[in-house]
Amino acid sequence: MMSCKQASQLASQGLDTKLSIRDRFALNFHLFLCKYCSRFSQQLRSLSVAFSKMGQSIEDDNNITLPTETKNRIAKSLDSEI
Amino acid sequence: MTTKDSSKDKTKKHAHDWLNKHGDYLYRFALARLRDQHQAEDMVQETFMAAIKSDNFTAKSSPRTWLTGILKHKIIDLMRKGNREINASDLMSDQDTNMDEFFDKEGHWAEEIKDWNMPESALEQQQFFKVLQNCLDKIPSKLATLFMMRDLQEADNKEICKELDISSTNAWVMLHRARMGIRKCLEINWIGH
């Protein structure tokens, strides 16, 4: 059986690239038997969800606005370009 | 006033209109990904400057979606310009890829992996985001942006990975190392709070 070090790498790699069938099988087998790695793998998914929620909360926050100075600067640049 | 001048004035008015209507949203969109106010402001400016150079921009039917698309590519360009941080192995020190602190010699976890309680209430959530922001600040900013881009736009995930060449071996090792760091940071600063 692969080590936790290898399993955690595969779990992470699986988020960025598609794993081979063999790697996927080996990883799932390890996760099935290993409590720590299965928690780790779940935590990586929680992290993704957290990034997404945090970003969304910024996107939805109407209190965050483009600073007026910047807005004026952009307006000026637009005027000189048009 | 000539016809040309009056059409110019119309275009200007249109551009200002868009800036007022969509500027704040675009700024938040950029801020959520770049987490840097100055960079986010610059990206918004570049987006508008690119938009007015486009043919017939006043005729766009859903300007916000169109502008957001421009902005997204500006952010990807910005990351690509600095993507040596992501790709180049010569910039990657052993410390960046070394996992020894997390595992023993046999490759077992050096410490117990505890069950996480993710925040439930809105207040808890806000506190959690602050901790997460601080943890993100500790990894290279481009990797942090990459995580935000990926997880905020799952549909475009493949496109972004391709544009930044993150399926290359070095890149995913760095992403893995960054995740390990963020996980550890959260465990210390949040889970054990």
Contacts between the chains, C-beta under 8 A, distances in Angstrom:
chain1	res1	chain2	res2	distance
A	3	B	103	7.6
A	3	B	106	6.6
A	3	B	107	2.8
A	3	B	108	6.9
A	4	B	103	6.6
A	4	B	107	5.8
A	4	B	108	5.3
A	4	B	109	5.1
A	5	B	99	6.2
A	5	B	102	7.7
A	5	B	103	4.5
A	5	B	107	3.8
A	5	B	108	7.8
A	6	B	107	6.6
A	8	B	102	7.8
A	8	B	176	7.8
A	8	B	180	7.7
A	9	B	99	7.9
A	9	B	176	5.8
A	12	B	172	7.3
A	12	B	175	6.8
A	12	B	176	4.0
A	12	B	179	5.5
A	12	B	180	7.9
A	13	B	172	5.2
A	13	B	176	6.7
A	15	B	175	7.9
A	16	B	161	6.5
A	16	B	166	5.9
A	16	B	167	6.7
A	16	B	171	7.6
A	16	B	172	4.8
A	16	B	175	5.7
A	17	B	161	7.7
A	17	B	167	4.7
A	17	B	172	6.4
A	35	B	113	7.7
A	36	B	109	5.0
A	36	B	112	7.1
A	36	B	113	3.9
A	37	B	109	7.9
A	37	B	113	7.5
A	39	B	113	4.6
A	39	B	114	7.3
A	39	B	115	6.0
A	39	B	116	7.6
A	40	B	109	7.9
A	40	B	113	5.3
A	40	B	183	7.6
A	42	B	116	7.8
A	43	B	113	7.7
A	43	B	116	5.7
A	43	B	183	5.9
A	44	B	179	6.2
A	44	B	183	7.6
A	46	B	116	6.3
A	46	B	118	5.7
A	47	B	179	6.7
A	47	B	182	6.6
A	47	B	183	6.9
A	47	B	186	7.8
A	48	B	150	7.7
A	48	B	151	4.8
A	49	B	151	7.6
A	50	B	118	7.4
A	50	B	128	7.2
A	50	B	129	7.9
A	50	B	132	5.9
A	51	B	132	7.7
A	51	B	147	5.2
A	51	B	148	5.7
A	51	B	150	7.8
A	51	B	151	4.0
A	51	B	152	7.2
A	52	B	151	4.3
A	52	B	152	5.5
A	52	B	154	7.9
A	53	B	125	7.4
A	53	B	129	7.9
A	54	B	32	7.8
A	54	B	129	4.8
A	54	B	132	5.9
A	54	B	133	7.4
A	55	B	32	4.0
A	55	B	33	6.8
A	55	B	148	5.3
A	55	B	151	7.1
A	55	B	152	4.3
A	56	B	32	7.5
A	56	B	152	7.1
A	57	B	125	7.9
A	57	B	129	6.6
A	58	B	28	5.7
A	58	B	31	5.8
A	58	B	32	4.0
A	59	B	25	7.7
A	59	B	28	5.0
A	59	B	29	5.9
A	59	B	32	5.0
A	59	B	152	8.0
A	60	B	28	7.9
A	61	B	28	6.6
A	62	B	24	7.8
A	64	B	24	7.4
A	64	B	27	7.2
A	64	B	28	5.2
A	64	B	31	6.6
A	65	B	24	4.5
A	65	B	27	7.0
A	66	B	23	4.6
A	66	B	24	5.3
A	66	B	26	7.7
A	66	B	27	4.1
A	66	B	41	7.0
A	66	B	44	6.3
A	67	B	41	7.2
A	70	B	41	4.7
A	70	B	44	7.5
A	70	B	45	7.5
A	71	B	19	6.4
A	71	B	20	7.9
A	71	B	23	5.9
A	73	B	45	7.3
A	74	B	19	6.0
A	74	B	23	7.2
A	74	B	44	6.9
A	74	B	45	4.9
A	74	B	48	5.8
A	75	B	15	8.0
A	75	B	16	5.8
A	75	B	19	6.0
A	77	B	45	6.5
A	77	B	48	7.9
A	77	B	49	6.4
A	78	B	12	7.1
A	78	B	15	4.7
A	78	B	16	7.1
A	78	B	19	7.0
A	78	B	48	6.0
A	78	B	49	7.2
A	78	B	52	6.1
A	79	B	12	5.9
A	81	B	49	6.3
A	81	B	52	6.1
A	81	B	53	7.7
A	82	B	8	5.9
A	82	B	11	5.2
A	82	B	12	5.2
A	82	B	15	6.5
A	82	B	52	6.1
